[in-house]
Amino acid sequence: DPVKSCHAIITGVSGSGKSYAMTTLYSVCSKIGDTIVIDPKTSNLARLTKTNPASKVIIPDFDNSRQQGIGGRYLTTVVNELKSLETEMYRRQSLLYKQPKVSANFETVGLKPIFLFIDEAAALLTGANRQIKQDYLDTLTRLAILARESGLFLVLSMQSARAEYIPTLVRDSISLRIQLGRLNSENTRFLFPELKDIPMIPLGGNGSGIVSIAGNNVTAGIEPISMPTIIDNEVQK
């Protein structure tokens, strides 16, 4: 339930199954709201939108040889999209402020949720100057902190949730946390700092790992998880 458990992040090393996990979440979210996809590596998630369209897909420019790849111009495009979402957030907040009910959210005024998917979010910061990087991080932070009642939700993936890739305020605002692949006390400390004092035997594998969902009494702690595998648009358990 994104209303109770807003925002999601998936971490794991290359080959751990993050992209498949993102496509699984995308398939669910696209049924209940609008979706925006930012995929700097133009991988599984971007290709999935060909058969399961998103409201908008932002990928690197392959046609302009001078601006190819994920440099500063691409991040500028991403920031512009985030700022557009921020404007929508404020518009929705204005509508909610006019409601007579004290407790109200986007559902109260009949609006659909909007899910912003950013695959390999850390890669966005590659090759961009400090100003545009900070603009991106600041806008992402405002969305993470302020957008819950407005129905704008972030779904992020990256190899490691280090502070230089995702601000602490953003990380602390995320309710659904998933880490996939091989787990040990070193690589879990960014997303699951509560595990730092617990002896851990390295475990995990592709598509499996641990999950925590704040706002859900059943899965408020840390639980094992195994993601489904998507092969040729079919889901296998």
Secondary structure, DSSP 8 states (H G I E B T S, - for coil): -TTTS--EEEE--TTSSHHHHHHHHHHHHHHHSEEEEE-TT--HHHHHTTTS--SEEE---SS-TTS-SSSHHHHHHHHHHHHHHHHHHHHHHHHHHT-S-SS--TTTTT---EEEEETTGGGGGTT--HHHHHHHHHHHHHHHHH-TTTTEEEEEEES---TTTS-HHHHHH--EEEEESSB-TTTTTTT-GGGTTS----B-BTTEEEEEETT-SSSSS-EEEE--EEETTEEE-
